[in-house]
Amino acid sequence: MGWVLITGASEGLGREFAQLAAADGHMLILSARRTELLEAVAADLSGRFGVEALVLPADLSVEGEAEKLWARAVAGGREISILVNNAGLAAGGGFADPALWAREYASVMVNVLSATVLMKAAAVEMAQRGQGRILNVASAAAFMPGPGMAVYHATKAYLLSLSEAAAAELAPAGVTVTALCPGATRTDFFRAGGFADETLIQRLPMPTAQSVAAAGWTAMKRGRRITVTGIDNRIFAFLPRLVPRRLVTFVAGQFLRRR
Ligand SMILES: NC(=O)c1ccc[n+]([C@@H]2O[C@H](COP(=O)([O-])OP(=O)(O)OC[C@H]3O[C@@H](n4cnc5c(N)ncnc54)[C@H](OP(=O)(O)O)[C@@H]3O)[C@@H](O)[C@H]2O)c1
């Protein structure tokens, strides 16, 4: 079995993907910024599942870091058989708020640019080998604009679009691309994004990171192109096809508005 490269593996969904990969017997390359957390995940999983686990810290909001991460990951002839583009972040608040820019910028760098760099590098090598799997963690947010989290929704719409096109292109080469589109999930995501507990979306019951990651991992193994987790999110992903876009934007904004 080859290596699985997982970004954002220090906590939340990424840590769950690492566990699923280890349980399947894969060797792990774990990346994020917080080295101590990554080391703890690596030690835990190699101890429990007997797999090799390599920690490669990287700040994917910094230009050039994704290229360096890939180069370190494949150094010495390591073959990445699965790429999990999971690292991601949001900035909660109004688009005209200048205080949000640093985090909005980071979210474009991590969710869009670095994810694309890693996906491109993986696609080139996997297509040459005639096999490989890419799992991109998009979001149900990809299906609609999100006033109150505008940049984040736009980044996930990009990632979904790229995933679908690449999936179609790469299928004949034996490479699958899966976009996982979860709704709000119980992780540190909202706190990290600067949301106080005052938006409607945070009051809804949220599935665990474990269940969402498991759904994504299964979909990736089956080579599915898109998987939206939860019946409520599937409805929200489908409705924008039927309803005027302005109304879709208004409704999404109600879920993200501070109360
Ligand atoms: N939770 C939700 O409601 C939800 C819903 C739909 C989609 N998603 C998506 O799911 C993915 C995982 O999020 P999560 O819910 O597990 O959130 P989380 O618990 O906040 O985890 C985010 C992960 O991304 C990493 N990360 C953040 N900034 C980074 C940077 N600059 N460079 C490298 N890594 C960075 C973090 O590691 P470090 O801080 O150690 O760098 C962490 O491991 C994201 O793409 C998110 O957009 C989440």
The ligand as an SDF file (V2000), in Angstrom:
LIG
                    3D

 48 52  0  0  0  0  0  0  0  0999 V2000
  -16.7890   21.6940   10.5840 N   0  0  0  0  0  0  0  0  0  0  0  0
  -17.6560   22.0760    9.6720 C   0  0  0  0  0  0  0  0  0  0  0  0
  -18.7740   22.5480    9.9820 O   0  0  0  0  0  0  0  0  0  0  0  0
  -17.3190   21.8950    8.1990 C   0  0  0  0  0  0  0  0  0  0  0  0
  -18.3670   21.8370    7.2680 C   0  0  0  0  0  0  0  0  0  0  0  0
  -18.0720   21.6560    5.9160 C   0  0  0  0  0  0  0  0  0  0  0  0
  -16.7590   21.5580    5.5130 C   0  0  0  0  0  0  0  0  0  0  0  0
  -15.7580   21.6370    6.4300 N   0  0  0  0  0  0  0  0  0  0  0  0
  -14.3690   21.5550    5.9400 C   0  0  0  0  0  0  0  0  0  0  0  0
  -13.7210   20.4740    6.5870 O   0  0  0  0  0  0  0  0  0  0  0  0
  -12.3030   20.6810    6.5780 C   0  0  0  0  0  0  0  0  0  0  0  0
  -11.7500   20.3760    7.9480 C   0  0  0  0  0  0  0  0  0  0  0  0
  -12.2770   21.3000    8.8780 O   0  0  0  0  0  0  0  0  0  0  0  0
  -12.6770   20.9000   10.3750 P   0  0  0  0  0  0  0  0  0  0  0  0
  -14.1380   21.0350   10.4980 O   0  0  0  0  0  0  0  0  0  0  0  0
  -12.0460   19.6300   10.7520 O   0  0  0  0  0  0  0  0  0  0  0  0
  -12.0550   22.1520   11.1470 O   0  0  0  0  0  0  0  0  0  0  0  0
  -10.9060   22.2550   12.2620 P   0  0  0  0  0  0  0  0  0  0  0  0
  -11.1940   21.3160   13.3730 O   0  0  0  0  0  0  0  0  0  0  0  0
  -10.8220   23.7260   12.5290 O   0  0  0  0  0  0  0  0  0  0  0  0
   -9.5930   21.7340   11.4990 O   0  0  0  0  0  0  0  0  0  0  0  0
   -8.9970   22.4960   10.4830 C   0  0  0  0  0  0  0  0  0  0  0  0
   -7.6700   21.8580   10.1110 C   0  0  0  0  0  0  0  0  0  0  0  0
   -7.0600   22.6720    9.0870 O   0  0  0  0  0  0  0  0  0  0  0  0
   -5.7350   22.9790    9.4960 C   0  0  0  0  0  0  0  0  0  0  0  0
   -5.3300   24.3120    9.0310 N   0  0  0  0  0  0  0  0  0  0  0  0
   -5.9430   25.4960    9.2640 C   0  0  0  0  0  0  0  0  0  0  0  0
   -5.2070   26.5100    8.7670 N   0  0  0  0  0  0  0  0  0  0  0  0
   -4.1090   25.9370    8.2010 C   0  0  0  0  0  0  0  0  0  0  0  0
   -2.9610   26.4670    7.5480 C   0  0  0  0  0  0  0  0  0  0  0  0
   -2.7790   27.7750    7.3960 N   0  0  0  0  0  0  0  0  0  0  0  0
   -2.0280   25.6060    7.0990 N   0  0  0  0  0  0  0  0  0  0  0  0
   -2.1790   24.2620    7.2750 C   0  0  0  0  0  0  0  0  0  0  0  0
   -3.2330   23.7060    7.8880 N   0  0  0  0  0  0  0  0  0  0  0  0
   -4.1820   24.5420    8.3650 C   0  0  0  0  0  0  0  0  0  0  0  0
   -5.7630   22.9450   11.0230 C   0  0  0  0  0  0  0  0  0  0  0  0
   -4.4790   22.6130   11.5480 O   0  0  0  0  0  0  0  0  0  0  0  0
   -3.4800   23.6590   12.2720 P   0  0  0  0  0  0  0  0  0  0  0  0
   -4.3170   24.6620   12.9700 O   0  0  0  0  0  0  0  0  0  0  0  0
   -2.6820   22.7690   13.1790 O   0  0  0  0  0  0  0  0  0  0  0  0
   -2.6800   24.2270   11.1470 O   0  0  0  0  0  0  0  0  0  0  0  0
   -6.7320   21.7940   11.2850 C   0  0  0  0  0  0  0  0  0  0  0  0
   -6.0510   20.5700   11.2860 O   0  0  0  0  0  0  0  0  0  0  0  0
  -12.1090   22.1310    6.1130 C   0  0  0  0  0  0  0  0  0  0  0  0
  -11.7230   22.1550    4.7560 O   0  0  0  0  0  0  0  0  0  0  0  0
  -13.4900   22.7480    6.2680 C   0  0  0  0  0  0  0  0  0  0  0  0
  -13.6980   23.8210    5.3700 O   0  0  0  0  0  0  0  0  0  0  0  0
  -16.0070   21.7880    7.7630 C   0  0  0  0  0  0  0  0  0  0  0  0
  1  2  1  0
  2  3  2  0
  2  4  1  0
  4  5  1  0
  4 48  2  0
  5  6  2  0
  6  7  1  0
  7  8  2  0
  8  9  1  0
  8 48  1  0
  9 10  1  0
  9 46  1  0
 10 11  1  0
 11 12  1  0
 11 44  1  0
 12 13  1  0
 13 14  1  0
 14 15  2  0
 14 16  1  0
 14 17  1  0
 17 18  1  0
 18 19  2  0
 18 20  1  0
 18 21  1  0
 21 22  1  0
 22 23  1  0
 23 24  1  0
 23 42  1  0
 24 25  1  0
 25 26  1  0
 25 36  1  0
 26 27  1  0
 26 35  1  0
 27 28  2  0
 28 29  1  0
 29 30  1  0
 29 35  2  0
 30 31  1  0
 30 32  2  0
 32 33  1  0
 33 34  2  0
 34 35  1  0
 36 37  1  0
 36 42  1  0
 37 38  1  0
 38 39  2  0
 38 40  1  0
 38 41  1  0
 42 43  1  0
 44 45  1  0
 44 46  1  0
 46 47  1  0
M  CHG  2   8   1  16  -1
M  END
$$$$
